[in-house]
Amino acid sequence: MRKVFKGHHVLGKKVIRVVMKVKDSQRHLGPPQSLEEVRDNLESSSTSKKCPLKAHNTMSGAEQHPELWLSKEQKVRRTLQSYGCDMHSESERNVEERLASGVMSVGGPQQGSGWPPGQVKWVSEEQVRQVLTWEQLIPAVTHALQSYSRGSDHPQGAVQPLRFRVNVPQHQGTMLAMPGMVTGVSLAVKVFTWYPNNTARGLPTRTSIILLLHQDTGLPAAVLQGDTITAMRTAAASAVATLQVLKGKDKMREKEGKLVVAVLGAGAQARSHAHVMAHVLNVDKVIVWARRSEAAEELCQMLRSESIPATAAATVQQAVAAADVINCCTSTSTPLLQARWVKPGAHINSIGAASPNKQELEKDLVRSAIIYTDSYEAAMKESGDIIATEAEVYAEIGEVLLGTKPLLADKITIFKSLGLAVEDAVSAQLVFDALSAEEE
């Protein structure tokens, strides 16, 4: 007695009708005798002795959808598995090894489909550090801030939705996806993760990857490790805001450029902000405070080794009392900086508390200051310092750069930085262009 099983299996727009006739006593079916026999069976539409298959092409989908065209070995494996034919493990390994090595490419992607081989660069943190400089980055970030404030409809504008947040509560983690495009310049998306419990595992708590795309084709150009880019582009934005706001602070200009800079925190953002402030300002000294005094002292030692005068402070109040420019680069959830500690006319770059349930600045300080930001939308929806205090944001710093909003700086000023995907995009493009130029 024979049983007949009929079925249809769709593989990329190609329909394979399989008719299987199997004796009851031969339910376990082995593989074809050889891979060569598999090819012969498919090409001639004949059936093998071990696993009877008959394939009929009912439509020419390969020509219509070359991106879905599978190798013949893959078709055989999927068809056998779908209809209950058991391939011996050794035969399956042989198929996978030959596919991986490129020896068996029969039925692979047709010309014009897929990505050109070898065209997607992998860029490490070390490579980023070698080519990314403040001299190039600050003008690029300035352009990104201006483009963002122009809007998405402007021919020199930018497109950037709010970042997408995915919480991972079982591991107390968070993932953010940040796509952005600066028209005519760059297109990219950054994926950023924050896993505070990684400290106990000896792993980084923050990691980021940037996918850079060719704006004209949408094809991937490079995948870059993004931690250095994130730290540097954020600090570059703070430098742009600081330089712009200081133009309106007469008392600071009267000091002949000798400024005291405070840095709260000792992590990557704190290091990057200390470096960029020493690069763009004539700094008298940098004062560092961190929750762990040893971390503050380590940062000071590093800065001194680079000829940047730096001292550690025991308290936040001591760090900011004489400061003309204050950089808040902490992960605090509760207000850290109080109004009574900040001298009149000082400028504050607030980098932390980039979520609605966190605050870095005391309520009275926020409400008494002139507030600039990189994005109105992000500030009103993501910044706990703005949401909790119901403070008014005066302008995007890009608007001031464009001249569409006048500069106000006659009292304490705050640049509330949420971080823009367009900053990541232009930074990644800079790195990609620099590395590509080195290869020419």
N, C-alpha and C positions, 0 to 999 in steps of 0.2 A: 504494500500500500504506500502511495506517495502523497505528500501534502504539498500544496502550492502556496507560497507566500508572495504577495505582490505589494509593491510600494513605490512611492515616488520620493526622490531625495533631491533637493535643490542645492546646487553648488555654484555660486555666482551666477544666476540667470541661465544656467545650463541644467536641464532636467534629465535625470538618469532614471530610466525605468528598469527596475531590477526584478527579474523573475528567478526565484530560487526554488529548486526542486531538491528536496533532501529526503533521504531514507530515514525512517524512524530510528534505525539502529546507528545512524551516523550523524547525530546531533552536533557533536563537536567537530568543527571543520578547521583544518589547518590552513596555513598560508600557501600561496603559490610556491612552486618549487624554487623559483628564483625571481629576483627583481627584473631580470631581462624578460622573463615570462610574463610578468605583470605588464610591462610595456607592450609586449606582443598582443596580450589579451585585449588591452584597451584599444590599440591601434587597429586591430582586425575585428574588434567587437565579437571575438570568439569567447568560449568559456574554458576555464581551466578545469583540470581533473579534480583538484582538491576543493576549490570553492567556485562553483558555477555562477558566473556573472555574465550578464549580457547588457551592454549599454547602448542606448540610442540617443543621438542628438536630436532634439525636437525644436531647438531654436538657436540662432547664432548669437548668444548673449556675450560671448567673449569679445566679439568685435564692438559691441555696444558698451560694455563695461570692462575694459581691460584691467582695471584696478582690482577686480574680483577674481581674476583668472588664477587658479591654483595650479601648482605643479601636479603632474599626473600621479606621482607617488602619494601626494597628499589626498588627492581624490580617491585613490584606492583605499588608503587607510581609513578615511572618513566613511566611505561607503561600506567597507567591511565592518567597521565598528557599529555603524548605524543599523545594520541589518543582522547583527548577531554573529558575524564571522570572527573567530578568535585568531588574531595574529600572534604567532610565537614571539616572545620578547626579543630574541636574537634578531629576527627579521625586522622588527620595528626599530631596534637600535641602528641596524644597518641603514635603514631609510633615513633616520634622523641625522646620522653622521654624514651621510652623503649629501643631504640637503644643506647641512651646516657648512660643509666644506666647499659647496658650490659645484661639486662633481656632477650631481644630478640636478639639472636646472630645466629639464624638459617641461614645457607648459608653464614656465615662470612668467613674471610680468612682461607684458608686451612693451615695445618702445613707446615712450611718452608717458608711461604711468609710473607712479611712485616717486621717490626722492632720488636725485642723482647720487650715486654711491660716493661716500667719502666727503660730502659737502657740508655736513653738520659738524661744527667744531665743538669740542669739549674744552672749556676754559676753567682752569683751576684758580683757587684763591691766590696762589703764588704768581700766576701769570697776570691776574688783575692788578696785584700790588706793583708789579714791575712796570706796567704801562700807564696806569691811571694816576694823573697828577692834578694838583689843585689848579695849576695854570690853565689846564684844559677843562677841568670839571666845573669850575665856578661859572665861566661863561655859558657852558652847556646847560647847567641848572637854571641860570638866569633866563635863558631862552625858553626852557620848559615851563617855568613859572609864568612868564609872559604869555606863552601859547595857551596855557590852561585858563588864564583869566580872559583871554580873547573869546573863548568858547568854542564849541565843536563846529559851528557853522562858518567860522571865519576861515579863509583860505590858508592862514598861518596859525590856525588854532590847534586844539588838542581834544582828544576824546578819552574820557576816563570815567567809568562808573564808580560808585562806592565799592570798596573792597568787599568781597564775599567772605563771610566768616562761617567756619564749620567747627563747632565745639566737639571735643572728644571727652565726655565727662568721665568715662570709666578709667581714663588715664590722666585726667586733669589737663588735657592738652587742647590746643587751638590751632587751626589751620586757616590761613588767609590767602585768598587768591586776588591778585591785583593786576588786571589788564590795563594797558594804556597805549595811546598812539599820539605822537607829535607829528602832525601832517607834514609829509615830505622829508621827515628826519628819521623816525624810528617807530617800530611796533614791537611790543613785548608783553609778556605776562610773568609776574613773579609769584611764586608760591612760598609762603613764609610760615614756619611753625614755631610755636611757643609751648614747650613742655618743661615746666619748672621742676618737676620731679626727676628730671635727667641728672640733676646735680648729684644725687645719691648714687647714680649709676656710673658716674665719671664721664658723662656724655654732655655735649653742648645743649643748653636749654633753648637756644634760638638757632634755627638754620633757615636758609633760603636758597632757592634755585630760580634762575631767570631764563626763560625761553625767549630768545630773540628771533624775530621773523623778518623775512624780506617783505617790505611793505608793498612792493609791486606785484609779487606773486603769491604771498602767503606761505611760501615754503620756509621751513626752519633754517636759520643761518647758524645758530650756536646755542648751546646750553652752558650757562655760566654759573659757577658757584657764586652766591649773591651776598655773603656776609660782609665782605669788604666794601662792595658797592653800596650796600644799605647804610653802613656806617659813614662812608665818605659822602654820599649824595645828601644825606640828612645834615651833616655838618656843613656842606657847601651851601645848602639852602639857608641855614642859620647865618652863615657868613654873608650871604647876599642881603638878607634882612637886616643884619647888624650894620653893615656898611651904608645901607640906604637910610636907616633910621638915624644913624649918627650924624648925617648931614643936617638934621634939624635940631641937634643938641649943641647949642652954643658953648655951654660950660665945658663940655668934653673937648671941643675943638680948641678952647683956650688953654688946655693942658698940654699943648704941643704934641698930642698923640700918645703921651705916656699914660697908658690905661692899665687899671687893675682888673684882671679877669678871674672870676670864680667859676669853678667846675664842681657841681654836686654829682657824685657818682664816680666810679672807677672802672666801669666796664668799657666795652668797645665804643659806644657812643661818647662816653666821657673822654676817652683817649683821642678820638677823632676830632671832637670839638676843641680840645686843648691845642691840638696841632694846627687846625685851621685858623683859630683865633690868633695864634702866634704867627701864622703866615700872612694874614691880611691886616693885622693891627700892630701898632708899635707898642708892645706889651712891656709894662714895667715888671709885673710878676703875675704868675698864675697861682691861685690858692685853691687847693683841692680838699674836699671833704667827702668821706664815704662812711657807710655804716661800720665797715671793718677798717680800723685805723691802719692796719698793715697794708691793705689794698691801696689806700690813699698814698701811703709812703712809697709803695712800689711804683705807682704812677708818677709821683714826683721825681723819683730817682731816674726813671726812664726819660722824663722831660729834661732834667738837668744834664743827662748824658748827651742830649741833642742841643745843648746850649740854650734851653728855654728855662728861665728862672722860675722855680716852682717851690712852694712850701705846702705842707699839710696842715689842716685846721682840725681842732678837736670837736667843734660844733658847727652846725649850719650857720648860726649867727656870726661866729667868728670868721667864717669863710666869706660871707657876703657883706659884712659891715662896711668895708671900704671899696667894694667892687663897683666898677662902672658898667661892666657887662657880666651877667650871671647866666650860666648854662645849666639848666636842670636836666640831668640825664639819668634819672633814677627809675626804678620799677615800683615805686611806692604806690599804695592804693589810697592813702590818706594824706591830707595837705602837709607839706614839708616846709615850705617857704612862707614866712609871715611878713605882712606889710610893714610892721614896725622895725624890721631888721634891714629893709632895703632903703638905701639913701635916695633922696629926691632926684629925679631925672635919670635914674639907672635904666638900662635896657636888659630885658630877660628873654632868653630863648628857652621855651618850655618844650621839651622833647618827649617826656614820659606822659603817663596817664592818658594814653590814646584809646580809651574805651569809656563808655558812659558811666560805669560804676567806679571809676578811679579819679582821684584828684591829686595834683602835685602842688597846687598853689592855694593859699588861704583865700577865702571868699572876699574879704575886704581888699586884699591886694588886687584880685582880678577886677573887681568892680571899680576900683579907683584908677585903673590904668587905661591907656589907649591900646586896644588889642588889634594886632594884625594876625593873619593866618595864611596858610597856603591854599586853603579851600573853605569857602563859606559852608558848603554842603557837609563836608567832613567835620568841621568844627561844631556845627549845630546837631549832628547826629552821632558823633563818635567821641567828642571831647568831654570828659566828665568835668573838667575845669570850667567849661562854658555852660554845659547843660545844668549842672548843680547850682551855679551862681546866677543863672539867667542873665549873664553879662552880654553886652552888645559888642559884636565884632565890627570894628570900624572899616576895615578894608582887607582884601587879599593883597599880599605884598606884590603880586604880579600887576595889580591895578596901579600901584604907586610907581612901579618900574615903567609901566606904559604911559604914565602921566594922566590916566583917567580919574585918579583920586589924588587930591593934594596930600602932601606929607604933613602929618601932625606928630610932634615929638616933644612938646613943651612940658611933659611930665613923664612919669614912669611908663615905659612902653613894654609890651609883651608880644613876642612872636610865637603864636601857638602853632607848632609844627605837628601835623598829623602824618606827613610823609605821602608823597604822590607817586603813583605808578609811572607817570610820565618822566619823573626824575630817574627812576630805574631804567626806563627805556632809553633815554639819551645817554645815560652812563654806560649801559651795556653796549650801545652802538659805538661809543668812543673806544671802548676796549676792543671790540671786534675789528674796527677800522685800523687801530694801531697794530694789532697782531697780524692782520692781513697785509698791512704795508711791510712788516718785517719779513714776510714770506716772499715778497716780490723780489 
